[in-house]
Amino acid sequence: MIISIKKAEKISKLFKNRGKKIGLCHGCFDIFHFGHANYLKKAKTFCDVLFVSVSPDRFVKKGKNRPIFGCKHRINVVSSIRHADYVFSNTQRTALDSIAKIKPNFYFKGNDYNKKTSKNYKLFCKEKTAICKIKGKTILLKEPAYSSTKILRKIGTDK
């Protein structure tokens, strides 16, 4: 279901009061592919309710002419996946605002984010710190990594 971040905050609080485990995934989700679907499916196995925040267009720095699809389109695609219970547009480049509002028990990222060589490693460390402050747990999903950027390069549309 597509909701606002404000509504996500209220819904999360309601479910947490009922003793439900809350999960949060955050990402761009441009050119939705098997890796994205597998990531959401695996994340859902850890929680009762899975929220997914999608990066607004202005924060997607993946290359020329990116994102391919605007935020509203990406949100629509993610919301069609049965493992994503609630989907909304994030307000910042990182998931810090979403973490502060939803206060998830679990925050999920791909295993590639733990590499110090990752261009987003420093941002990920800030998100990890925010999760620790609310006594949540960051879970790096050990799934094969796929990349929309690499897929686009392979088919020759993103040079």
C-alpha positions as CSV (number, residue, x, y, z in Angstrom):
1,M,0.0,0.0,0.0
2,I,1.3,3.4,-0.9
3,I,1.3,5.9,2.0
4,S,2.9,9.1,3.2
5,I,5.9,9.0,5.6
6,K,3.6,10.7,8.2
7,K,1.1,7.9,7.8
8,A,3.9,5.3,8.0
9,E,4.9,6.8,11.3
10,K,1.4,6.3,12.7
11,I,1.0,2.8,11.3
12,S,4.3,1.7,12.6
13,K,3.5,2.9,16.1
14,L,0.1,1.1,16.0
15,F,1.7,-2.2,15.0
16,K,4.6,-1.9,17.5
17,N,2.0,-1.3,20.2
18,R,0.4,-4.7,19.2
19,G,3.8,-6.4,19.6
20,K,4.5,-6.7,15.8
21,K,8.1,-6.7,14.5
22,I,8.7,-3.8,12.1
23,G,11.2,-3.9,9.2
24,L,12.4,-1.1,7.0
25,C,14.1,-1.3,3.6
26,H,15.3,1.8,1.8
27,G,16.6,2.2,-1.7
28,C,16.2,3.7,-5.2
29,F,14.6,0.7,-6.9
30,D,15.2,2.1,-10.4
31,I,14.8,-0.6,-13.0
32,F,13.2,-3.1,-10.6
33,H,14.9,-6.5,-11.1
34,F,15.2,-10.0,-9.5
35,G,17.7,-8.8,-6.9
36,H,15.2,-6.2,-5.6
37,A,12.4,-8.8,-5.4
38,N,14.6,-11.3,-3.6
39,Y,15.8,-8.6,-1.2
40,L,12.3,-7.7,-0.2
41,K,11.2,-11.3,0.1
42,K,14.1,-12.1,2.4
43,A,13.6,-9.0,4.5
44,K,10.0,-9.9,5.0
45,T,11.0,-13.2,6.6
46,F,12.4,-11.3,9.6
47,C,9.4,-9.1,10.4
48,D,5.6,-8.9,10.6
49,V,5.3,-5.6,8.8
50,L,7.7,-4.4,6.1
51,F,8.0,-0.7,5.2
52,V,9.9,0.3,2.1
53,S,11.1,3.9,1.6
54,V,12.0,5.0,-1.9
55,S,14.6,7.6,-2.7
56,P,13.2,10.8,-4.3
57,D,14.5,11.6,-7.8
58,R,16.7,14.5,-6.6
59,F,18.8,12.1,-4.5
60,V,19.4,9.4,-7.1
61,K,23.0,9.9,-8.3
62,K,23.4,6.8,-10.3
63,G,24.6,8.3,-13.6
64,K,23.4,10.3,-16.6
65,N,19.6,10.3,-17.2
66,R,18.9,8.5,-13.9
67,P,16.7,7.6,-12.4
68,I,15.1,6.0,-15.5
69,F,11.7,6.1,-13.7
70,G,10.4,8.8,-11.5
71,C,9.8,8.3,-7.8
72,K,6.0,7.8,-8.3
73,H,6.6,5.1,-10.8
74,R,9.2,3.3,-8.7
75,I,6.9,3.5,-5.7
76,N,4.1,1.9,-7.8
77,V,6.3,-1.0,-8.8
78,V,7.6,-1.6,-5.3
79,S,4.1,-1.5,-3.9
80,S,3.0,-4.2,-6.3
81,I,5.4,-6.7,-4.6
82,R,3.5,-8.7,-2.0
83,H,6.3,-8.6,0.5
84,A,6.3,-4.8,0.8
85,D,3.4,-4.0,3.1
86,Y,3.8,-0.1,3.0
87,V,5.7,2.0,0.6
88,F,6.5,5.7,0.7
89,S,8.8,8.3,-0.6
90,N,11.7,9.1,1.7
91,T,12.5,12.8,2.5
92,Q,16.3,12.6,2.5
93,R,19.2,11.0,0.7
94,T,19.6,8.5,3.5
95,A,17.0,6.6,5.5
96,L,17.7,8.6,8.7
97,D,14.3,10.4,8.6
98,S,12.5,7.2,7.9
99,I,14.3,5.4,10.7
100,A,13.5,8.2,13.2
101,K,9.8,8.1,12.3
102,I,9.2,4.4,11.9
103,K,11.6,3.2,14.6
104,P,11.9,-0.3,13.0
105,N,13.1,-3.3,14.9
106,F,15.1,-4.2,11.8
107,Y,16.7,-2.2,9.1
108,F,17.7,-4.2,6.0
109,K,20.5,-3.5,3.5
110,G,22.3,-5.5,0.9
111,N,25.6,-7.1,1.9
112,D,27.5,-4.8,-0.4
113,Y,26.8,-1.8,1.9
114,N,29.1,-3.2,4.6
115,K,32.2,-2.9,2.3
116,K,34.3,0.1,3.3
117,T,35.0,0.6,-0.4
118,S,31.3,1.2,-1.1
119,K,30.6,4.7,-2.2
120,N,27.7,4.8,0.3
121,Y,29.6,3.2,3.2
122,K,29.7,6.5,5.3
123,L,26.0,7.1,4.8
124,F,25.2,3.5,5.8
125,C,27.3,3.9,9.0
126,K,25.1,6.9,9.9
127,E,22.0,4.8,9.3
128,K,23.4,2.0,11.4
129,T,24.1,4.4,14.3
130,A,20.5,5.7,14.1
131,I,19.2,2.1,14.3
132,C,21.4,1.4,17.3
133,K,20.0,4.5,19.1
134,I,16.5,3.2,18.9
135,K,17.7,-0.3,19.9
136,G,17.0,-1.8,16.5
137,K,19.1,-4.2,14.5
138,T,20.7,-3.7,11.1
139,I,20.6,-6.9,9.0
140,L,22.8,-7.2,5.9
141,L,21.1,-9.7,3.6
142,K,23.6,-12.1,2.2
143,E,21.9,-12.4,-1.2
144,P,23.6,-12.2,-4.6
145,A,24.1,-8.6,-5.6
146,Y,22.4,-7.2,-8.7
147,S,22.7,-3.7,-10.0
148,S,20.3,-1.7,-12.2
149,T,23.4,0.4,-13.3
150,K,25.3,-2.8,-14.4
151,I,22.2,-4.1,-16.1
152,L,21.8,-0.8,-18.1
153,R,25.5,-0.9,-19.0
154,K,25.3,-4.5,-20.2
155,I,22.4,-3.6,-22.5
156,G,24.3,-0.5,-23.7
157,T,21.9,2.2,-22.6
158,D,24.0,3.8,-19.8
159,K,27.4,4.7,-21.1
